[in-house]
């Protein structure tokens, strides 16, 4: 009978181990979800002022931050403008796109 109890104890231990792994996997997925990045790309259409104003209005950057992003976009071709979860970044991306600014979530 003690072998049956031992096997049942091993069974419970193994099953609980799996649940802990599932919880860890969920935590990892939640952390990955928050690591999305809104990227702004360079174009030959929009002015610096338009991009800066848009970043201030939509992404809530300061004018100094928006100016630095615009400069990096101009000289490097793209720049990370905001980091966060997908649901927060998607409306920002769409609003920037409506203003003619090329933006993507990566």
C-alpha positions in Angstrom: 0.0 0.0 0.0 2.9 2.4 0.7 4.0 1.9 -3.0 0.6 3.1 -4.1 0.8 6.2 -1.9 4.3 6.9 -3.1 3.3 6.6 -6.7 0.3 8.9 -6.1 2.6 11.4 -4.4 4.9 11.3 -7.4 1.9 11.7 -9.7 0.8 14.8 -7.8 4.3 16.2 -7.7 4.7 15.7 -11.5 1.3 17.3 -12.2 2.0 20.3 -10.0 5.4 20.7 -11.7 3.5 21.0 -15.0 1.2 23.7 -13.6 4.2 25.7 -12.4 5.7 25.5 -15.9 2.4 26.7 -17.5 2.3 29.7 -15.1 5.9 30.5 -16.1 5.0 30.2 -19.8 2.1 32.6 -19.2 4.4 35.1 -17.4 6.8 35.0 -20.3 4.1 35.6 -22.9 2.8 38.6 -20.9 6.3 40.0 -20.7 6.8 39.5 -24.5 3.5 41.3 -25.1 4.8 44.4 -23.4 8.0 44.5 -25.5 6.3 45.7 -28.7 8.0 48.8 -30.3 6.4 51.5 -32.4 8.9 52.3 -35.1 8.8 55.5 -37.3 10.3 55.4 -40.8 11.8 58.1 -42.9 10.1 59.4 -46.0 10.6 62.4 -48.3 7.1 63.7 -47.8 6.6 64.8 -44.2 8.3 67.9 -42.7 10.1 67.8 -39.4 7.5 70.0 -37.8 4.7 67.7 -38.9 6.4 64.6 -37.5 7.3 66.4 -34.2 3.8 67.7 -33.7 2.4 64.3 -34.4 4.7 62.6 -31.9 3.8 65.2 -29.3 0.0 64.8 -29.9 -0.2 61.1 -30.4 2.6 59.5 -28.5 2.7 62.2 -25.7 6.4 62.9 -26.2 7.9 66.2 -25.1 9.0 68.5 -28.0 12.6 67.7 -27.3 12.0 63.9 -27.4 10.0 64.3 -30.6 12.7 66.4 -32.2 15.4 63.8 -31.3 13.2 61.0 -32.8 12.6 63.0 -36.0 16.4 63.6 -36.3 17.2 59.9 -35.9 14.5 59.0 -38.4 16.0 61.5 -40.9 19.6 60.3 -40.5 19.2 56.6 -39.7 16.0 55.8 -41.7 13.9 54.7 -38.8 13.7 55.2 -35.0 11.9 53.5 -32.1 9.3 56.0 -30.9 7.5 54.1 -28.2 7.6 50.8 -26.3 4.6 49.0 -24.8 1.9 46.5 -25.2 0.3 46.0 -28.6 -3.1 47.3 -27.6 -1.6 50.6 -26.5 0.6 51.0 -29.5 -1.9 50.1 -32.2 -4.1 53.3 -31.9 -0.9 55.4 -32.0 0.3 53.6 -35.1 -3.0 54.1 -36.9 -3.2 57.8 -35.9 0.4 58.3 -37.2 -0.5 56.5 -40.4 -3.6 58.7 -40.9 -1.3 61.7 -40.7 0.8 60.2 -43.5 3.7 59.1 -41.2 5.0 55.6 -41.9 4.9 53.7 -38.6 4.9 50.0 -37.7 4.7 47.9 -34.6 7.6 45.4 -34.3 
